[in-house]
Amino acid sequence: MNDSSWGAPPRAGFVGGPRPSDQGPVSAGPAYDEHVAQQTRPMPIVPDFPDAGRGAEDSDDHHGHGHGRRDRGAAPRGGPPFHDQSPSPQEPMDEPPPPASGPPNRRRGRGQPGGSAKSDGPASAGREKKRAGRDLKAAIGVGVGLGAVIVASLFVVRAVFVGVIVVAVVVGLWELTSRLQERKQIKAPLVPLALGGAAMVVAGYLRGAEGAWIVMALTALAVLVWRMTEPPEGYLRDVTAGVFAAFYVPFLATFVALMLAADDGAERVLTFLLLTVVSDTGAYAVGWRFGKHRLAPRISPGKTREGLFGAVAFAMAAGVLCMEFLVDGGTWWQGLLLGLAVAVSATLGDLGESMIKRDLGIKDMGTLLPGHGGIMDRLDSLLPTAPVVWLLLVIFVGGG
């Protein structure tokens, strides 16, 4: 970039001497183009943004409570998404520099030869907003495919659906332990976690809650013993993370298997899945259209209070329908309470994983599902909602 075109002081070579214009044309190296330099215009003054984190793209926009119209798009450049955090090394907040080829001044402004449309003001801002976020077509395609697999296995052979839960648990554990080791150098032992997690789900389906608790205790013990094969440095840190992972992923997922074990288990699991998905959809739709007041800006700036109200309204309406037409013995008022509980637990679960990802400095737990991230990015609202739905259904209509 030519210094004189931006009103910068002369370079050190001109201090105390005549101005470059007084000495005739001066070569500035191979990138200098006198003809282009004459066309260079002053850089427009860009107003400051007082709320630098308002439009930051959150890692949970695909579930979350959406953005208000003033909040959508990329975060203003020049500052981190939050006042007390720096940008993640995996999520650069500034766009990459323009290509090095060509004179520097050619990369400024729409009217300049070879100029970029990214600096056109409101028009380019709209294009950037359209490019922000996830691949919607890929997200819809993957979601429909997963839904088809789940419904088919749920209503054809229940044992196959148990296998689906086991696969999701093992992959989720792999993603979580991998990110912990990459970002925090925490070595939670994957082998005992994966074996214990799979056994936990199967035990919950076959032996109920008592079987799940027993396997959970044995898994925790296996984590402690397995880690003894390595040096003692970091032992407490690693086993604590391992026990947390065992509780967070397989143990909470076991409550889905407990619901499935009931006589109308397929209908109960379908109710659980529908309410969680509807809650996330309502949060996103209402938050995207009306969201103005952020719910938890330091954790997930894309979520709004209006989005939370949307999640509650959508989930309560879906709860009434599910309890009336899917669950045996259910009533409409139970559906209202169930929907409210699901909206709250799904939101808290989403915020909980956002907190983990903020601490790790990552946007997604994985890249396995195009448009969604990883398996854990799909389980974040499902895992804490499973025990809530299981408990309320037991209270309302019995264990089945």
Salt bridges, closest charged atoms under 4 A:
ASP3 OD2 - ARG11 NH1 3.30
ASP33 OD2 - ARG106 NH2 3.06
ASP51 OD2 - ARG54 NH1 3.59
ASP51 OD2 - ARG294 NH2 3.39
GLU57 OE2 - LYS363 NZ 2.91
ASP58 OD2 - LYS303 NZ 3.51
ASP58 OD1 - ARG358 NH2 2.47
ASP60 OD2 - LYS303 NZ 3.65
ASP60 OD1 - LYS357 NZ 3.24
ASP61 OD2 - HIS67 NE2 3.13
ASP71 OD1 - ARG54 NE 2.54
ASP84 OD2 - ARG298 NH2 2.32
GLU95 OE2 - ARG77 NH2 3.06
GLU95 OE1 - LYS118 NZ 3.94
ASP120 OD2 - ARG110 NE 2.99
ASP120 OD2 - ARG127 NH2 3.61
GLU128 OE2 - ARG77 NH2 3.37
GLU182 OE2 - ARG179 NH2 3.00
ASP238 OD2 - ARG227 NE 2.74
ASP238 OD1 - ARG237 NE 3.17
ASP264 OD1 - ARG268 NE 2.84
GLU306 OE2 - HIS293 ND1 2.60
ASP350 OD2 - LYS303 NZ 3.42
ASP359 OD1 - LYS184 NZ 3.26
ASP364 OD1 - ARG134 NH2 2.64
ASP377 OD1 - LYS357 NZ 2.89
ASP380 OD2 - HIS63 NE2 2.91
